[in-house]
Amino acid sequence: ATGSVTVEVYHRSGTYVGYESTSSGWTLAGSTTVTGNGSGVATPLNLNLNVTISAGQRRAFYVTTTGASMYYTDGSSVGSVYASNGDLQFLEGAGGGYPFSVTFAPRVFNGVIRYCD
């Protein structure tokens, strides 16, 4: 999208399954207002979420916007490993609207994950 939008990032311990349509159990990790760079152009969020994920722990993330669309890629199977390295696995999930209106699965977030150890 272009123009000013608010982006919110929520997280929860474990999986998102069963929590697709409710804010119950989710914690807001951060929000910011950004000016979208347009379709197909990445828009940096510049958020430091400070979410700790211990070895062996699973954590779900819900990235959403008010007033704009997020882009997702069709996945192959909810919970399948989409990408991984020696530190973490990124699993396929779902997508949908705001707020907590997840209706499309499987989906893969079209974004960049940055983390530190």
N, C-alpha and C positions, 0 to 999 in steps of 0.2 A: 504494500500500500504506500501511497504518498500522503503527506500531511502528518499531523501530530496524533499519536496513539499511545495509550498506556499499555504496557506489557507487564503481566504478573507471572511470577514463577512460584509454584507451590511444590511441596514435597511431603512424602509420608514414608514411614518405615514399611517395608514389604512391598507388595504388589498393588497396583491400582485397581485390579479386578474386584468388583463389588462396590467400588467407590466412584464409578464413572459419572454418576448423576447427583452427587451430594458433596458438600464441602466438609462434611463430618470426617474427621481424621486427617485432614490436610492442614499443613502449616504454611503460611505465606513466608517464603524465603526472601523475597524482594520484589520491588516493582519500580518501574521507571517510565518516564514519558520520553518517547523518541520520535523523530521525524523519519518516516519510512523513506527508503531510497528507491522504491518502485519495484515492480514485478521482476523477479529474477535477480535482484541485486541485494546482497546481504546488508542488514541493518544491525550494527553492533549495539548491544544492550548496555555494555559497560557496567555490569552488576557484579559485585563480589558477594556471592550467596552465603559463604561460610557454613556450608552443609558438610558435616563430617560423615564419611561412610567408612566403617571399619571393614577389615578383611573378612570376606565371607558374607557380608551383609547385603541385602537387596533394598534399594530405595527407589521409589517411584517419583517421577517429576511430571508436573502438569504446567505447560507453558501456554499462556492464553493472552489474547488482546481484547481490548474494548474498541469496537468500531472498525476493525480491520480483519482480514483473513490471514491465517497462517497457512503456509504451504507444507504439505506432507507428500510422501511417496507411498504407493501401495506396498505393503509388506507381503510376506509369504505365510506367516503363522504367528499369532500373538505369543510372545515369550521366546521366540527364536532369537538366537544371537545374530544381530545385524553387523556388529563390528566389535573387535576386542583387541586388547594388547596384554602385556604382562601385569598391568595394574587393574584393569576393569573390563567388564563386558557391557555392551550397550544392546539392550533387548528391544525387539519390536513391540509396539503397543497399539494405541488407538488415537483417534483424532475426533474433533467435533467443535461445537460452538461454545460461546461464553454465556453464562458461567456454568461450569460443570455439566455440560451437555455433550458427553462423549458418545458418539453414535456410529463411527466408522472404524472398522477394524478388519484386518491388521493394517497399521500405518507405521511409518517411520518419520520422525521429526527431521526436517530439512534444516539443520543448523550445525553449528560447531560446538563441541563440548571441550571446554578448557578446564583443567584441574591441576592441582599440585599435590604432591605426596609429603 
